[in-house]
Amino acid sequence: MRAIIIDDERLARAELRKLLQEFPEVEVIDEAANADEGIAKIESQNPDLIFLDIQMPGKTGFDMLTELDQAPGVIFTTAYNEYALKAFEVNALDYLLKPIEPRRLADAIHKLQASEMNHYSSNGFDPNRPILNDNDQVFVKDGERCWFVKLNEIRLFESVGNYAKVFFGPNKPLILKSLNALEERLDEKVFFRANRKHIVNLRLIDKIEPYFNGGLLLELKGGEKIEVSRRQTVKFKEMMSL
């Protein structure tokens, strides 16, 4: 599990790095001293996990997360306990108060490992399985209802907490799978990560319009309107241009 520590306090980063030496399953690949540096390192190194301080000069940890198109797993590390509710609203894996106690850190790492194992077993997800073809048929179950759906009929995946909403025809079932896990199995030539919350089927786009702050607005054949973030707009134009 590759991790980056993002904290404006050098001593706090050093102490956490030292504590993490007790967990060989976590490899600290880098550090960042502020949100902008953290964003750059996340986008260039694609870690599985970040340990993120909340109160930092310039931008908070929450501000930083809103600017990421794809957020890795997040464990907040902070001296303030009043942000705990907000942390879990953004799907944080855990919330550690400074000074970090080794026992609490161990609990967080074990919780992360248990979550991953449960995620794989619940969804039949195997990171070594091949990329799905758009003609492949997938099984979708939501409560008592089940569907076999061809991927080329799915126009949109939308993140809803720890679930993803799958849009096909008039149906919008929820499945227990993250967008990051879905993205690993989907053909990037067909399914495009428009922003942190949406993966769209490029073949089911009906209209494209310029949008706020240099982004794009996609209208899908089902009528959904999806904003493409500014960063992903650059990638989108490169992919779709002659």
Backbone as CSV, one residue per row, in Angstrom:
resi,resn,N_x,N_y,N_z,CA_x,CA_y,CA_z,C_x,C_y,C_z
1,MET,0.843,-1.180,0.000,0.000,0.000,0.000,0.892,1.248,0.000
2,ARG,0.853,2.017,-1.059,1.736,3.175,-1.215,1.064,4.420,-0.643
3,ALA,1.786,5.128,0.232,1.169,6.237,0.955,1.998,7.511,0.860
4,ILE,1.295,8.656,0.931,1.934,9.972,1.006,1.429,10.666,2.270
5,ILE,2.346,11.292,3.008,1.994,12.055,4.204,1.921,13.531,3.824
6,ILE,0.798,14.177,4.112,0.613,15.591,3.771,0.327,16.365,5.056
7,ASP,1.304,17.162,5.481,1.201,17.883,6.753,2.195,19.030,6.712
8,ASP,1.784,20.209,7.178,2.691,21.357,7.129,3.741,21.332,8.233
9,GLU,3.600,20.436,9.217,4.568,20.352,10.311,5.585,19.247,10.020
10,ARG,6.837,19.644,9.861,7.889,18.671,9.528,8.026,17.602,10.609
11,LEU,7.967,18.017,11.882,8.117,17.054,12.973,6.953,16.064,13.001
12,ALA,5.751,16.537,12.673,4.591,15.641,12.626,4.756,14.609,11.512
13,ARG,5.276,15.049,10.356,5.518,14.098,9.255,6.557,13.056,9.665
14,ALA,7.616,13.522,10.322,8.693,12.606,10.730,8.196,11.598,11.758
15,GLU,7.375,12.058,12.690,6.852,11.160,13.726,5.925,10.107,13.123
16,LEU,5.066,10.522,12.204,4.158,9.567,11.573,4.926,8.572,10.723
17,ARG,5.912,9.050,9.995,6.741,8.137,9.189,7.395,7.084,10.085
18,LYS,7.870,7.527,11.251,8.505,6.609,12.203,7.504,5.566,12.700
19,LEU,6.298,6.028,13.051,5.268,5.099,13.525,4.899,4.077,12.456
20,LEU,4.884,4.516,11.205,4.473,3.629,10.109,5.522,2.569,9.779
21,GLN,6.721,2.712,10.319,7.740,1.683,10.115,7.326,0.345,10.723
22,GLU,6.384,0.392,11.665,5.888,-0.840,12.293,4.902,-1.579,11.397
23,PHE,4.560,-0.974,10.246,3.562,-1.564,9.351,4.166,-1.728,7.959
24,PRO,4.832,-2.865,7.717,5.505,-3.061,6.424,4.552,-3.053,5.233
25,GLU,3.256,-3.264,5.495,2.288,-3.228,4.406,2.041,-1.823,3.881
26,VAL,2.498,-0.810,4.626,2.356,0.589,4.205,3.732,1.140,3.840
27,GLU,3.899,1.538,2.593,5.156,2.115,2.113,4.969,3.618,1.911
28,VAL,5.656,4.417,2.711,5.589,5.868,2.559,6.486,6.262,1.389
29,ILE,5.882,6.701,0.302,6.647,7.002,-0.914,7.028,8.472,-1.022
30,ASP,6.338,9.334,-0.248,6.664,10.758,-0.348,5.961,11.531,0.759
31,GLU,6.320,12.823,0.857,5.695,13.741,1.808,5.379,15.043,1.086
32,ALA,4.440,15.797,1.651,4.124,17.126,1.132,3.828,18.046,2.313
33,ALA,4.200,19.328,2.174,4.075,20.281,3.275,2.851,21.184,3.159
34,ASN,2.094,21.077,2.055,0.889,21.884,1.901,-0.016,21.228,0.861
35,ALA,-1.206,21.799,0.701,-2.210,21.187,-0.176,-1.777,21.175,-1.639
36,ASP,-1.228,22.279,-2.129,-0.833,22.334,-3.542,0.259,21.308,-3.848
37,GLU,1.224,21.200,-2.942,2.281,20.201,-3.122,1.691,18.796,-3.046
38,GLY,0.721,18.614,-2.162,0.065,17.316,-2.043,-0.665,16.924,-3.311
39,ILE,-1.400,17.871,-3.900,-2.129,17.597,-5.153,-1.154,17.165,-6.247
40,ALA,-0.046,17.909,-6.384,0.938,17.595,-7.432,1.511,16.196,-7.239
41,LYS,1.809,15.837,-5.997,2.424,14.518,-5.751,1.406,13.384,-5.893
42,ILE,0.169,13.638,-5.519,-0.867,12.618,-5.710,-1.080,12.363,-7.197
43,GLU,-1.145,13.422,-7.989,-1.407,13.266,-9.420,-0.231,12.627,-10.150
44,SER,0.990,12.852,-9.669,2.154,12.280,-10.348,2.479,10.866,-9.881
45,GLN,2.135,10.538,-8.625,2.558,9.250,-8.073,1.410,8.278,-7.795
46,ASN,0.161,8.766,-7.826,-1.005,7.903,-7.708,-0.923,6.947,-6.508
47,PRO,-0.837,7.495,-5.286,-0.757,6.620,-4.104,-2.083,5.927,-3.829
48,ASP,-2.018,4.867,-3.029,-3.236,4.179,-2.605,-3.883,4.872,-1.413
49,LEU,-3.054,5.611,-0.656,-3.491,6.138,0.628,-2.770,7.450,0.910
50,ILE,-3.477,8.403,1.528,-2.806,9.605,2.028,-3.166,9.808,3.497
51,PHE,-2.162,10.245,4.260,-2.374,10.706,5.626,-2.419,12.223,5.541
52,LEU,-3.574,12.823,5.840,-3.822,14.214,5.487,-4.158,15.064,6.705
53,ASP,-3.355,16.108,6.924,-3.665,17.102,7.941,-4.825,17.967,7.446
54,ILE,-5.563,18.567,8.352,-6.700,19.406,7.945,-6.312,20.875,7.908
55,GLN,-5.793,21.396,8.999,-5.433,22.809,9.068,-4.019,23.017,8.545
56,MET,-3.912,23.574,7.333,-2.617,23.878,6.730,-2.675,25.283,6.143
57,PRO,-1.534,25.963,6.014,-1.543,27.310,5.420,-2.064,27.285,3.987
58,GLY,-2.858,28.283,3.638,-3.366,28.384,2.261,-4.659,27.634,2.081
59,LYS,-4.591,26.315,2.009,-5.773,25.488,1.795,-5.834,24.408,2.868
60,THR,-7.048,24.075,3.274,-7.221,22.978,4.229,-7.160,21.632,3.507
61,GLY,-7.104,20.579,4.286,-7.166,19.244,3.695,-8.461,19.013,2.943
62,PHE,-9.569,19.555,3.450,-10.851,19.425,2.747,-10.818,20.163,1.406
63,ASP,-10.233,21.370,1.399,-10.090,22.112,0.139,-9.308,21.292,-0.883
64,MET,-8.245,20.655,-0.407,-7.396,19.870,-1.296,-8.180,18.739,-1.953
65,LEU,-8.993,18.059,-1.167,-9.750,16.927,-1.709,-10.720,17.356,-2.802
66,THR,-11.295,18.552,-2.665,-12.247,19.014,-3.688,-11.561,19.288,-5.019
67,GLU,-10.239,19.468,-5.018,-9.522,19.774,-6.254,-8.982,18.530,-6.945
68,LEU,-9.130,17.388,-6.300,-8.637,16.142,-6.894,-9.717,15.502,-7.750
69,ASP,-9.343,15.060,-8.940,-10.280,14.318,-9.778,-10.451,12.893,-9.260
70,GLN,-9.372,12.325,-8.749,-9.411,10.983,-8.191,-8.693,11.018,-6.848
71,ALA,-9.436,10.796,-5.777,-8.842,10.829,-4.442,-8.491,9.413,-3.995
72,PRO,-7.274,9.213,-3.477,-6.950,7.913,-2.880,-7.670,7.772,-1.543
73,GLY,-7.440,6.658,-0.851,-7.969,6.516,0.492,-7.380,7.600,1.389
74,VAL,-8.192,8.106,2.325,-7.759,9.218,3.174,-7.887,8.843,4.642
75,ILE,-6.785,9.017,5.388,-6.817,8.978,6.848,-6.413,10.363,7.323
76,PHE,-7.339,11.057,7.968,-7.038,12.400,8.455,-6.179,12.323,9.724
77,THR,-5.221,13.244,9.824,-4.385,13.365,11.020,-4.453,14.829,11.447
78,THR,-5.001,15.105,12.611,-5.242,16.497,12.998,-5.220,16.657,14.512
79,ALA,-4.967,17.867,14.957,-5.007,18.172,16.387,-6.404,18.583,16.841
80,TYR,-7.354,18.663,15.914,-8.689,19.179,16.219,-9.745,18.094,16.043
81,ASN,-10.597,17.942,17.056,-11.606,16.881,16.962,-12.931,17.355,16.387
82,GLU,-13.079,18.679,16.130,-14.378,19.185,15.677,-14.660,18.892,14.209
83,TYR,-13.676,18.361,13.486,-13.880,18.089,12.062,-14.244,16.630,11.782
84,ALA,-14.436,15.836,12.844,-14.633,14.395,12.642,-15.841,14.092,11.770
85,LEU,-16.980,14.756,12.036,-18.184,14.483,11.247,-17.969,14.824,9.781
86,LYS,-17.372,15.986,9.517,-17.127,16.387,8.135,-16.170,15.413,7.451
87,ALA,-15.191,14.896,8.206,-14.228,13.948,7.638,-14.934,12.710,7.111
88,PHE,-15.887,12.198,7.862,-16.571,10.987,7.416,-17.603,11.277,6.342
89,GLU,-18.036,12.531,6.239,-18.914,12.909,5.137,-18.185,12.859,3.799
90,VAL,-16.853,13.009,3.819,-16.070,12.895,2.582,-15.438,11.507,2.463
91,ASN,-16.014,10.538,3.207,-15.628,9.127,3.099,-14.207,8.850,3.565
92,ALA,-13.765,9.567,4.606,-12.452,9.267,5.169,-12.439,7.860,5.751
93,LEU,-11.289,7.201,5.659,-11.160,5.862,6.217,-11.049,5.906,7.737
94,ASP,-10.408,6.964,8.248,-10.278,7.120,9.697,-9.872,8.551,10.003
95,TYR,-9.874,8.878,11.309,-9.642,10.243,11.776,-8.783,10.125,13.028
96,LEU,-7.495,10.463,12.908,-6.551,10.288,14.006,-6.201,11.636,14.619
97,LEU,-6.326,11.735,15.926,-5.979,12.961,16.635,-4.501,12.962,17.010
98,LYS,-3.859,14.118,16.816,-2.475,14.282,17.225,-2.423,14.610,18.720
99,PRO,-1.375,14.181,19.422,-0.330,13.273,18.940,-0.895,11.870,18.697
100,ILE,-0.513,11.285,17.579,-1.089,10.005,17.159,-0.592,8.887,18.065
101,GLU,-1.534,8.132,18.604,-1.190,6.993,19.447,-0.939,5.770,18.565
102,PRO,0.144,5.040,18.832,0.434,3.845,18.018,-0.740,2.880,17.940
103,ARG,-1.476,2.750,19.038,-2.608,1.811,19.041,-3.706,2.276,18.081
104,ARG,-3.983,3.589,18.069,-5.007,4.104,17.155,-4.561,3.971,15.707
105,LEU,-3.271,4.184,15.451,-2.764,4.014,14.096,-2.914,2.563,13.658
106,ALA,-2.608,1.641,14.556,-2.759,0.216,14.241,-4.211,-0.109,13.925
107,ASP,-5.137,0.458,14.710,-6.562,0.231,14.445,-6.945,0.724,13.052
108,ALA,-6.417,1.904,12.670,-6.741,2.479,11.362,-6.221,1.598,10.233
109,ILE,-4.992,1.107,10.371,-4.407,0.249,9.324,-5.168,-1.061,9.223
110,HIS,-5.531,-1.646,10.365,-6.280,-2.902,10.339,-7.675,-2.698,9.754
111,LYS,-8.286,-1.548,10.059,-9.597,-1.226,9.496,-9.498,-1.102,7.969
112,LEU,-8.423,-0.478,7.512,-8.210,-0.322,6.076,-8.051,-1.678,5.404
113,GLN,-7.259,-2.568,6.005,-7.053,-3.888,5.427,-8.354,-4.689,5.401
114,ALA,-9.132,-4.602,6.489,-10.406,-5.324,6.549,-11.377,-4.783,5.515
115,SER,-11.372,-3.466,5.328,-12.248,-2.847,4.339,-11.907,-3.318,2.941
116,GLU,-10.613,-3.407,2.639,-10.195,-3.855,1.306,-10.601,-5.304,1.078
117,MET,-10.375,-6.158,2.083,-10.732,-7.565,1.924,-12.235,-7.723,1.743
118,ASN,-13.015,-6.973,2.511,-14.468,-7.037,2.394,-14.926,-6.527,1.038
119,HIS,-14.255,-5.479,0.570,-14.604,-4.909,-0.731,-14.386,-5.920,-1.841
120,TYR,-13.224,-6.597,-1.811,-12.929,-7.583,-2.850,-13.906,-8.745,-2.804
121,SER,-14.187,-9.254,-1.587,-15.058,-10.418,-1.493,-16.504,-10.079,-1.833
122,SER,-16.942,-8.852,-1.475,-18.323,-8.449,-1.738,-18.584,-8.269,-3.220
123,ASN,-17.586,-7.848,-3.943,-17.784,-7.496,-5.339,-17.165,-8.472,-6.319
124,GLY,-16.507,-9.523,-5.808,-15.819,-10.429,-6.702,-14.714,-9.726,-7.447
125,PHE,-14.169,-8.659,-6.879,-13.158,-7.866,-7.578,-11.780,-8.472,-7.372
126,ASP,-11.067,-8.629,-8.438,-9.704,-9.145,-8.412,-8.851,-8.204,-9.237
127,PRO,-7.839,-7.533,-8.625,-7.048,-6.569,-9.371,-6.283,-7.159,-10.540
128,ASN,-6.167,-8.493,-10.573,-5.434,-9.129,-11.674,-6.352,-9.554,-12.821
129,ARG,-7.649,-9.345,-12.659,-8.567,-9.703,-13.736,-8.416,-8.738,-14.898
130,PRO,-8.696,-9.189,-16.131,-8.469,-8.338,-17.306,-9.469,-7.200,-17.409
131,ILE,-9.109,-6.230,-18.250,-10.005,-5.111,-18.540,-11.251,-5.646,-19.231
132,LEU,-12.412,-5.127,-18.833,-13.666,-5.557,-19.439,-13.860,-4.890,-20.796
133,ASN,-14.351,-5.655,-21.758,-14.699,-5.132,-23.069,-16.098,-4.537,-23.012
134,ASP,-16.360,-3.522,-23.852,-17.678,-2.873,-23.770,-18.814,-3.791,-24.203
135,ASN,-18.493,-4.918,-24.857,-19.523,-5.899,-25.202,-19.721,-6.956,-24.123
136,ASP,-18.858,-6.918,-23.094,-19.010,-7.870,-21.996,-20.296,-7.586,-21.228
137,GLN,-20.861,-8.657,-20.685,-22.075,-8.527,-19.889,-21.689,-8.629,-18.414
138,VAL,-22.229,-7.741,-17.586,-21.890,-7.734,-16.166,-23.155,-7.945,-15.341
139,PHE,-22.947,-8.523,-14.165,-24.048,-8.793,-13.245,-24.173,-7.632,-12.271
140,VAL,-25.365,-7.067,-12.153,-25.637,-5.951,-11.238,-26.778,-6.361,-10.322
141,LYS,-26.553,-6.227,-9.005,-27.575,-6.601,-8.024,-27.792,-5.434,-7.071
142,ASP,-29.056,-5.071,-6.862,-29.417,-4.018,-5.918,-30.609,-4.524,-5.114
143,GLY,-30.336,-4.928,-3.863,-31.402,-5.522,-3.055,-31.864,-6.829,-3.655
144,GLU,-33.166,-6.919,-3.926,-33.727,-8.143,-4.501,-33.723,-8.139,-6.029
145,ARG,-33.346,-7.023,-6.636,-33.387,-6.910,-8.092,-32.017,-7.219,-8.695
146,CYS,-32.012,-7.899,-9.828,-30.766,-8.282,-10.499,-30.899,-8.001,-11.994
147,TRP,-29.764,-7.676,-12.604,-29.720,-7.439,-14.046,-28.437,-8.046,-14.610
148,PHE,-28.495,-8.501,-15.865,-27.305,-8.757,-16.667,-27.274,-7.650,-17.718
149,VAL,-26.258,-6.835,-17.681,-26.215,-5.645,-18.526,-24.929,-5.634,-19.347
150,LYS,-25.055,-5.318,-20.633,-23.858,-5.097,-21.435,-23.245,-3.755,-21.059
151,LEU,-21.931,-3.736,-20.944,-21.257,-2.496,-20.564,-21.572,-1.353,-21.522
152,ASN,-21.745,-1.679,-22.809,-22.011,-0.595,-23.764,-23.391,0.027,-23.583
153,GLU,-24.238,-0.545,-22.694,-25.537,0.036,-22.388,-25.477,0.929,-21.144
154,ILE,-24.359,0.872,-20.420,-24.204,1.694,-19.213,-23.642,3.047,-19.622
155,ARG,-24.385,4.108,-19.354,-23.947,5.434,-19.789,-23.198,6.200,-18.720
156,LEU,-23.331,5.789,-17.440,-22.765,6.593,-16.358,-22.595,5.767,-15.092
157,PHE,-21.466,5.996,-14.401,-21.265,5.521,-13.033,-21.110,6.762,-12.155
158,GLU,-21.838,6.794,-11.046,-21.795,7.957,-10.157,-21.454,7.510,-8.739
159,SER,-20.458,8.142,-8.130,-20.060,7.810,-6.767,-21.116,8.294,-5.778
160,VAL,-21.513,7.394,-4.868,-22.440,7.735,-3.784,-21.868,7.127,-2.504
161,GLY,-21.005,7.899,-1.829,-20.338,7.357,-0.645,-19.451,6.189,-1.023
162,ASN,-19.658,5.044,-0.372,-18.869,3.842,-0.675,-19.487,3.019,-1.805
163,TYR,-20.555,3.528,-2.385,-21.258,2.811,-3.459,-21.076,3.542,-4.790
164,ALA,-21.527,2.898,-5.855,-21.592,3.539,-7.166,-22.981,3.299,-7.732
165,LYS,-23.574,4.354,-8.265,-24.868,4.245,-8.937,-24.601,3.968,-10.413
166,VAL,-25.286,2.958,-10.951,-25.075,2.523,-12.334,-26.292,2.940,-13.162
167,PHE,-26.062,3.742,-14.206,-27.155,4.264,-15.036,-27.245,3.472,-16.343
168,PHE,-28.334,2.766,-16.549,-28.597,2.110,-17.834,-30.106,2.051,-18.028
169,GLY,-30.558,2.401,-19.237,-31.994,2.485,-19.476,-32.624,3.383,-18.421
170,PRO,-33.768,2.986,-17.849,-34.388,3.784,-16.788,-33.874,3.415,-15.393
171,ASN,-32.924,2.493,-15.322,-32.479,1.937,-14.040,-31.267,2.674,-13.477
172,LYS,-31.213,2.753,-12.136,-30.093,3.401,-11.452,-29.761,2.645,-10.158
173,PRO,-29.426,1.358,-10.257,-29.130,0.600,-9.040,-27.803,1.019,-8.409
174,LEU,-27.670,0.727,-7.118,-26.433,0.983,-6.387,-25.666,-0.321,-6.215
175,ILE,-24.350,-0.257,-6.414,-23.500,-1.412,-6.161,-22.406,-1.013,-5.171
176,LEU,-21.956,-1.955,-4.380,-20.921,-1.691,-3.379,-19.548,-1.773,-4.039
177,LYS,-19.189,-0.696,-4.710,-17.889,-0.643,-5.389,-17.512,0.814,-5.589
178,SER,-16.243,1.132,-5.381,-15.784,2.509,-5.555,-15.526,2.805,-7.031
179,LEU,-15.533,4.084,-7.390,-15.216,4.459,-8.773,-13.788,4.068,-9.126
180,ASN,-12.855,4.171,-8.173,-11.476,3.792,-8.466,-11.381,2.315,-8.842
181,ALA,-12.112,1.467,-8.109,-12.106,0.031,-8.424,-12.736,-0.227,-9.787
182,LEU,-13.836,0.460,-10.076,-14.475,0.302,-11.385,-13.539,0.748,-12.504
183,GLU,-12.883,1.870,-12.293,-12.020,2.426,-13.332,-10.906,1.459,-13.723
184,GLU,-10.424,0.681,-12.761,-9.357,-0.284,-13.038,-9.809,-1.393,-13.977
185,ARG,-11.123,-1.662,-14.021,-11.633,-2.744,-14.861,-12.206,-2.269,-16.192
186,LEU,-12.401,-0.960,-16.348,-13.065,-0.427,-17.531,-12.065,0.035,-18.589
187,ASP,-12.444,-0.099,-19.838,-11.614,0.329,-20.961,-11.617,1.856,-21.032
188,GLU,-10.444,2.473,-20.852,-10.368,3.939,-20.817,-10.702,4.571,-22.163
189,LYS,-10.696,3.793,-23.235,-11.085,4.326,-24.542,-12.604,4.481,-24.647
190,VAL,-13.330,3.827,-23.749,-14.796,3.884,-23.770,-15.329,4.638,-22.552
191,PHE,-14.768,4.367,-21.384,-15.257,4.974,-20.152,-14.243,5.999,-19.645
192,PHE,-14.724,7.221,-19.444,-13.854,8.355,-19.125,-14.197,8.916,-17.751
193,ARG,-13.176,9.118,-16.922,-13.369,9.718,-15.595,-13.518,11.227,-15.769
194,ALA,-14.744,11.724,-15.713,-15.007,13.138,-15.962,-14.618,14.010,-14.777
195,ASN,-14.788,13.478,-13.575,-14.485,14.213,-12.352,-14.407,13.211,-11.204
196,ARG,-14.331,13.698,-9.983,-14.194,12.796,-8.839,-15.394,11.869,-8.684
197,LYS,-16.573,12.296,-9.138,-17.790,11.551,-8.849,-18.376,10.794,-10.028
198,HIS,-17.838,10.983,-11.249,-18.509,10.414,-12.417,-17.542,9.773,-13.416
199,ILE,-17.942,8.614,-13.933,-17.312,7.977,-15.083,-18.382,7.891,-16.168
200,VAL,-18.099,8.419,-17.356,-19.109,8.454,-18.424,-18.707,7.546,-19.579
201,ASN,-19.720,7.031,-20.262,-19.509,6.251,-21.477,-19.376,7.237,-22.642
202,LEU,-18.188,7.312,-23.239,-17.939,8.281,-24.304,-18.857,8.070,-25.502
203,ARG,-19.313,6.849,-25.699,-20.151,6.553,-26.865,-21.623,6.932,-26.645
204,LEU,-21.956,7.317,-25.411,-23.338,7.683,-25.120,-23.458,9.154,-24.733
205,ILE,-22.503,9.968,-25.240,-22.583,11.417,-25.061,-23.425,11.993,-26.201
206,ASP,-24.394,12.826,-25.839,-25.279,13.423,-26.841,-24.809,14.825,-27.236
207,LYS,-24.374,15.621,-26.251,-23.940,16.994,-26.519,-22.731,17.339,-25.665
208,ILE,-21.908,18.263,-26.182,-20.758,18.786,-25.445,-20.801,20.304,-25.533
209,GLU,-20.707,20.954,-24.369,-20.742,22.417,-24.345,-19.597,22.952,-23.481
210,PRO,-19.061,24.142,-23.824,-18.091,24.796,-22.933,-18.765,25.094,-21.597
211,TYR,-17.956,25.056,-20.527,-18.544,25.255,-19.210,-17.647,26.139,-18.357
212,PHE,-18.089,26.396,-17.173,-17.436,27.299,-16.227,-15.968,26.938,-15.994
213,ASN,-15.130,27.961,-15.937,-13.730,27.827,-15.522,-12.919,26.916,-16.445
214,GLY,-13.247,26.927,-17.743,-12.455,26.155,-18.694,-12.819,24.699,-18.802
215,GLY,-13.882,24.289,-18.136,-14.297,22.892,-18.215,-15.275,22.653,-19.353
216,LEU,-15.874,21.471,-19.355,-16.878,21.116,-20.351,-18.116,20.580,-19.648
217,LEU,-19.242,20.659,-20.332,-20.475,20.067,-19.830,-20.936,19.025,-20.843
218,LEU,-21.054,17.782,-20.383,-21.501,16.691,-21.243,-22.964,16.386,-20.957
219,GLU,-23.747,16.243,-22.020,-25.118,15.767,-21.855,-25.190,14.362,-22.428
220,LEU,-25.588,13.410,-21.596,-25.652,12.015,-22.017,-27.004,11.713,-22.656
221,LYS,-27.084,10.575,-23.332,-28.304,10.218,-24.049,-29.478,9.980,-23.101
222,GLY,-29.187,9.777,-21.823,-30.269,9.648,-20.842,-30.704,10.976,-20.263
223,GLY,-30.056,12.068,-20.694,-30.433,13.398,-20.227,-29.577,13.930,-19.096
224,GLU,-28.704,13.096,-18.510,-27.861,13.556,-17.410,-26.819,14.563,-17.922
225,LYS,-26.573,15.596,-17.143,-25.560,16.588,-17.485,-24.400,16.469,-16.504
226,ILE,-23.207,16.223,-17.049,-22.043,15.938,-16.228,-20.939,16.939,-16.536
227,GLU,-20.422,17.554,-15.493,-19.324,18.509,-15.663,-17.992,17.761,-15.762
228,VAL,-17.171,18.150,-16.726,-15.805,17.633,-16.819,-14.896,18.648,-16.140
229,SER,-14.130,18.202,-15.166,-13.269,19.119,-14.441,-12.232,19.749,-15.379
230,ARG,-11.658,20.831,-14.948,-10.695,21.544,-15.796,-9.519,20.640,-16.161
231,ARG,-9.001,19.894,-15.193,-7.865,19.006,-15.486,-8.253,17.902,-16.460
232,GLN,-9.431,17.308,-16.235,-9.854,16.222,-17.109,-10.289,16.721,-18.483
233,THR,-10.655,18.001,-18.582,-11.004,18.579,-19.887,-9.811,18.524,-20.831
234,VAL,-8.620,18.817,-20.306,-7.405,18.744,-21.126,-7.231,17.331,-21.671
235,LYS,-7.383,16.344,-20.812,-7.239,14.937,-21.230,-8.327,14.561,-22.229
236,PHE,-9.557,15.024,-21.978,-10.687,14.715,-22.850,-10.429,15.237,-24.265
237,LYS,-9.971,16.486,-24.360,-9.717,17.089,-25.671,-8.595,16.359,-26.399
238,GLU,-7.578,15.934,-25.665,-6.485,15.177,-26.291,-6.983,13.854,-26.833
239,MET,-7.850,13.179,-26.086,-8.372,11.880,-26.499,-9.285,11.992,-27.716
240,MET,-10.100,13.059,-27.763,-11.147,13.135,-28.765,-10.755,13.932,-29.997
241,SER,-9.572,14.552,-29.985,-9.155,15.359,-31.132,-8.492,14.491,-32.204
242,LEU,-8.517,14.966,-33.427,-7.855,14.286,-34.541,-6.348,14.437,-34.413
